[in-house]
Amino acid sequence: MSTTSTNLDLFNRVRIIPGAVSGSAHCALLIFPTELKAESLLVLAHNGETAHTVVRRTPATNNERVLEWMGRLTPALSIERLELTGLPFATQFEWLVSLKGAGTRAAAKFRTLASETPVDGGVARLVVASCYYDDVLFGPQARAYGETLKSMAQPVDLKLLVGDNLYLDVARDQRSIWGGWEETAHRYRHYFWESEAYADALSQQANLTTWDDHEFWNNYPERQFWLERTSDEWRPEYDEAGQAFLETFQNSLNLLPGSSSIRTHEYVTPACSIFLADTRTQRSSINRLRPWMMAQTEFQALLTWLGSLTEPGVLVLGQPLWHSRGSRFDYAPIDFEDQFGRLWAALKECKADVLVVSGDVHHSRVLQIDCGDGVMLHEFVSSPAVHIPSGWSIFRQKYNSQGKGSIGYPKTLTIPRSGSNLPWFKPTVSKCFASTNLPNTIGELVLRRIPQGDDAALIVEAAFWDTLKRRRLQPCSFMLRTR
């Protein structure tokens, strides 16, 4: 094969993943074969009238192990962070890449927000996805995600990838790739560069991320007897590699120009404030005297956000808040009693209603939860985008039969009083607006801010999509109010 045709093939596999966006700024990831040479690859953003060529390009990571293992891949890959500032509001852009001898092509698109503060009439259109499994044997299911995004009547402002955005611990070739750094590098290579289906989905509008256990292993950070990576010998390497690659490929998408590199973030849209909380990567072992699901500083940031809300907001978690107690196979937020109790107290005392958004549980649902004293909480869960193979299929090492979850949730929960096991209050599900256990599903949310006297309210339009049939399911709506 000639050098020109080789370069053309590699050029066609240059990926851009749009990250956080505001009214005037944006960030993205550029992933490309190192052989193309960064200085030869030109990148610009175009809005149909003006080309924005002042793109700040910097290495996406300075972690030497990540760089080493990206370089060991075939082909070796490079990853850069792209930043744009000074953009016009409410404008659709295309990311374009250009290489001498290969031409120019569109690699991704994003739309700047209409406002950087909530305004009356402000709208935020969101897609919610979790639990995305990618394998050539599940090609139609994987491609359906991106095709569904294209079929939506209105382009989305943000996609919320709310956990298990890849599966590090479920893959057909697991037994042929071993070692924390090598296996993690190969998984991220497959999902974020090699997969045409995921590239198609991720390239369509901006992505914000949080994460859950399968970015590491089932029920991370707990020991799982059937997973050797959780043994004392292998755990440190798999843990370190998982944290480093997550920071490079996922958390970096959340960082608008000038943002600090933390894993809990607030975003302000024209409709409302959205808070993404990291409930997994800093989680303690359940065996501690007072285990935690969030780092204390980031948990305090969440409580501060809730305490400062004067109008409805959205809280994004990697696991649903409304969940029964877990087990050694899969712990839930309620098992971390101290922070769980304090979080519920803050939600109940908040000056405005909050919509909780999550995934993880392999079914989708919209619940209204009565917390007593006239306080209502709504939770929107979308899962899975592409269900993993069935347990029997994995056990037989076939990975060729898709699994399917079941709909289930508690009718009531006893919220532990912070710092003790004494019961405090018992919220109850008062309404289930919609639910489905289809194995290939994404969620859709349209948030619309309206005035309500001297305060603001948020109209929420919610629905799920059966991606294989490109069919919108069970649309519903409700209102969040200032209390």
JOPE-V633151 format. One record per residue. N is the residue number from 1. RES is the residue in one small letter. NEAR is the number of other ideal C-beta (glycine too) atoms within 8 Angstrom. Layout:
BEGIN
[[N & RES & NEAR] [N & RES & NEAR]]
END
This chain:
BEGIN
[[1 & m & 4] [2 & s & 5] [3 & t & 5] [4 & t & 7] [5 & s & 8] [6 & t & 9] [7 & n & 13] [8 & l & 10] [9 & d & 9] [10 & l & 13] [11 & f & 12] [12 & n & 8] [13 & r & 9] [14 & v & 15] [15 & r & 14] [16 & i & 15] [17 & i & 13] [18 & p & 15] [19 & g & 15] [20 & a & 14] [21 & v & 15] [22 & s & 12] [23 & g & 11] [24 & s & 10] [25 & a & 13] [26 & h & 17] [27 & c & 15] [28 & a & 14] [29 & l & 16] [30 & l & 15] [31 & i & 12] [32 & f & 13] [33 & p & 11] [34 & t & 10] [35 & e & 8] [36 & l & 13] [37 & k & 7] [38 & a & 9] [39 & e & 4] [40 & s & 8] [41 & l & 13] [42 & l & 7] [43 & v & 12] [44 & l & 11] [45 & a & 13] [46 & h & 10] [47 & n & 11] [48 & g & 4] [49 & e & 3] [50 & t & 5] [51 & a & 7] [52 & h & 12] [53 & t & 5] [54 & v & 6] [55 & v & 11] [56 & r & 9] [57 & r & 9] [58 & t & 7] [59 & p & 7] [60 & a & 10] [61 & t & 11] [62 & n & 5] [63 & n & 9] [64 & e & 6] [65 & r & 10] [66 & v & 12] [67 & l & 10] [68 & e & 9] [69 & w & 13] [70 & m & 12] [71 & g & 9] [72 & r & 8] [73 & l & 11] [74 & t & 3] [75 & p & 8] [76 & a & 11] [77 & l & 13] [78 & s & 10] [79 & i & 13] [80 & e & 11] [81 & r & 13] [82 & l & 14] [83 & e & 11] [84 & l & 14] [85 & t & 8] [86 & g & 6] [87 & l & 14] [88 & p & 7] [89 & f & 10] [90 & a & 8] [91 & t & 9] [92 & q & 9] [93 & f & 14] [94 & e & 10] [95 & w & 16] [96 & l & 13] [97 & v & 14] [98 & s & 12] [99 & l & 13] [100 & k & 5] [101 & g & 7] [102 & a & 9] [103 & g & 6] [104 & t & 5] [105 & r & 9] [106 & a & 7] [107 & a & 10] [108 & a & 13] [109 & k & 12] [110 & f & 13] [111 & r & 13] [112 & t & 15] [113 & l & 14] [114 & a & 9] [115 & s & 11] [116 & e & 7] [117 & t & 6] [118 & p & 13] [119 & v & 8] [120 & d & 7] [121 & g & 7] [122 & g & 14] [123 & v & 11] [124 & a & 15] [125 & r & 13] [126 & l & 13] [127 & v & 15] [128 & v & 15] [129 & a & 15] [130 & s & 17] [131 & c & 15] [132 & y & 16] [133 & y & 13] [134 & d & 12] [135 & d & 10] [136 & v & 4] [137 & l & 7] [138 & f & 11] [139 & g & 8] [140 & p & 7] [141 & q & 14] [142 & a & 15] [143 & r & 11] [144 & a & 12] [145 & y & 19] [146 & g & 11] [147 & e & 11] [148 & t & 12] [149 & l & 13] [150 & k & 7] [151 & s & 6] [152 & m & 10] [153 & a & 2] [154 & q & 5] [155 & p & 8] [156 & v & 13] [157 & d & 12] [158 & l & 15] [159 & k & 15] [160 & l & 15] [161 & l & 13] [162 & v & 17] [163 & g & 17] [164 & d & 15] [165 & n & 11] [166 & l & 12] [167 & y & 10] [168 & l & 12] [169 & d & 11] [170 & v & 11] [171 & a & 10] [172 & r & 7] [173 & d & 7] [174 & q & 9] [175 & r & 6] [176 & s & 5] [177 & i & 9] [178 & w & 6] [179 & g & 7] [180 & g & 14] [181 & w & 11] [182 & e & 11] [183 & e & 14] [184 & t & 15] [185 & a & 15] [186 & h & 11] [187 & r & 12] [188 & y & 12] [189 & r & 11] [190 & h & 11] [191 & y & 13] [192 & f & 14] [193 & w & 12] [194 & e & 6] [195 & s & 11] [196 & e & 7] [197 & a & 12] [198 & y & 13] [199 & a & 10] [200 & d & 12] [201 & a & 11] [202 & l & 13] [203 & s & 12] [204 & q & 12] [205 & q & 14] [206 & a & 13] [207 & n & 12] [208 & l & 17] [209 & t & 13] [210 & t & 15] [211 & w & 13] [212 & d & 14] [213 & d & 11] [214 & h & 14] [215 & e & 16] [216 & f & 12] [217 & w & 13] [218 & n & 10] [219 & n & 10] [220 & y & 11] [221 & p & 7] [222 & e & 10] [223 & r & 6] [224 & q & 10] [225 & f & 4] [226 & w & 3] [227 & l & 9] [228 & e & 5] [229 & r & 10] [230 & t & 11] [231 & s & 8] [232 & d & 4] [233 & e & 4] [234 & w & 11] [235 & r & 11] [236 & p & 7] [237 & e & 10] [238 & y & 15] [239 & d & 11] [240 & e & 10] [241 & a & 15] [242 & g & 14] [243 & q & 9] [244 & a & 13] [245 & f & 12] [246 & l & 12] [247 & e & 12] [248 & t & 13] [249 & f & 12] [250 & q & 13] [251 & n & 11] [252 & s & 15] [253 & l & 15] [254 & n & 13] [255 & l & 13] [256 & l & 10] [257 & p & 10] [258 & g & 3] [259 & s & 9] [260 & s & 4] [261 & s & 7] [262 & i & 6] [263 & r & 9] [264 & t & 11] [265 & h & 12] [266 & e & 8] [267 & y & 12] [268 & v & 10] [269 & t & 15] [270 & p & 12] [271 & a & 11] [272 & c & 15] [273 & s & 12] [274 & i & 14] [275 & f & 14] [276 & l & 14] [277 & a & 13] [278 & d & 14] [279 & t & 11] [280 & r & 15] [281 & t & 9] [282 & q & 10] [283 & r & 12] [284 & s & 9] [285 & s & 7] [286 & i & 9] [287 & n & 4] [288 & r & 8] [289 & l & 3] [290 & r & 7] [291 & p & 13] [292 & w & 14] [293 & m & 11] [294 & m & 14] [295 & a & 8] [296 & q & 7] [297 & t & 6] [298 & e & 14] [299 & f & 13] [300 & q & 8] [301 & a & 9] [302 & l & 15] [303 & l & 11] [304 & t & 8] [305 & w & 12] [306 & l & 13] [307 & g & 9] [308 & s & 6] [309 & l & 13] [310 & t & 7] [311 & e & 13] [312 & p & 15] [313 & g & 14] [314 & v & 13] [315 & l & 12] [316 & v & 14] [317 & l & 14] [318 & g & 14] [319 & q & 14] [320 & p & 15] [321 & l & 12] [322 & w & 11] [323 & h & 12] [324 & s & 8] [325 & r & 6] [326 & g & 10] [327 & s & 6] [328 & r & 5] [329 & f & 7] [330 & d & 8] [331 & y & 10] [332 & a & 11] [333 & p & 14] [334 & i & 12] [335 & d & 11] [336 & f & 13] [337 & e & 11] [338 & d & 11] [339 & q & 12] [340 & f & 14] [341 & g & 14] [342 & r & 11] [343 & l & 13] [344 & w & 13] [345 & a & 10] [346 & a & 12] [347 & l & 11] [348 & k & 11] [349 & e & 6] [350 & c & 12] [351 & k & 6] [352 & a & 13] [353 & d & 13] [354 & v & 15] [355 & l & 14] [356 & v & 15] [357 & v & 15] [358 & s & 16] [359 & g & 17] [360 & d & 15] [361 & v & 10] [362 & h & 13] [363 & h & 13] [364 & s & 13] [365 & r & 13] [366 & v & 13] [367 & l & 13] [368 & q & 13] [369 & i & 13] [370 & d & 10] [371 & c & 12] [372 & g & 9] [373 & d & 5] [374 & g & 5] [375 & v & 9] [376 & m & 10] [377 & l & 13] [378 & h & 15] [379 & e & 15] [380 & f & 15] [381 & v & 16] [382 & s & 15] [383 & s & 14] [384 & p & 16] [385 & a & 13] [386 & v & 14] [387 & h & 13] [388 & i & 11] [389 & p & 13] [390 & s & 9] [391 & g & 6] [392 & w & 7] [393 & s & 12] [394 & i & 12] [395 & f & 6] [396 & r & 6] [397 & q & 7] [398 & k & 8] [399 & y & 11] [400 & n & 6] [401 & s & 8] [402 & q & 10] [403 & g & 12] [404 & k & 9] [405 & g & 12] [406 & s & 7] [407 & i & 9] [408 & g & 4] [409 & y & 11] [410 & p & 8] [411 & k & 5] [412 & t & 8] [413 & l & 9] [414 & t & 7] [415 & i & 12] [416 & p & 13] [417 & r & 10] [418 & s & 9] [419 & g & 6] [420 & s & 6] [421 & n & 5] [422 & l & 6] [423 & p & 8] [424 & w & 10] [425 & f & 8] [426 & k & 9] [427 & p & 12] [428 & t & 8] [429 & v & 13] [430 & s & 7] [431 & k & 6] [432 & c & 9] [433 & f & 10] [434 & a & 14] [435 & s & 10] [436 & t & 13] [437 & n & 11] [438 & l & 9] [439 & p & 13] [440 & n & 13] [441 & t & 16] [442 & i & 13] [443 & g & 15] [444 & e & 15] [445 & l & 14] [446 & v & 10] [447 & l & 15] [448 & r & 12] [449 & r & 16] [450 & i & 10] [451 & p & 7] [452 & q & 8] [453 & g & 4] [454 & d & 2] [455 & d & 10] [456 & a & 12] [457 & a & 14] [458 & l & 17] [459 & i & 10] [460 & v & 15] [461 & e & 10] [462 & a & 14] [463 & a & 12] [464 & f & 15] [465 & w & 13] [466 & d & 12] [467 & t & 14] [468 & l & 8] [469 & k & 5] [470 & r & 10] [471 & r & 6] [472 & r & 7] [473 & l & 12] [474 & q & 9] [475 & p & 9] [476 & c & 10] [477 & s & 8] [478 & f & 10] [479 & m & 8] [480 & l & 12] [481 & r & 11] [482 & t & 12] [483 & r & 8]]
END
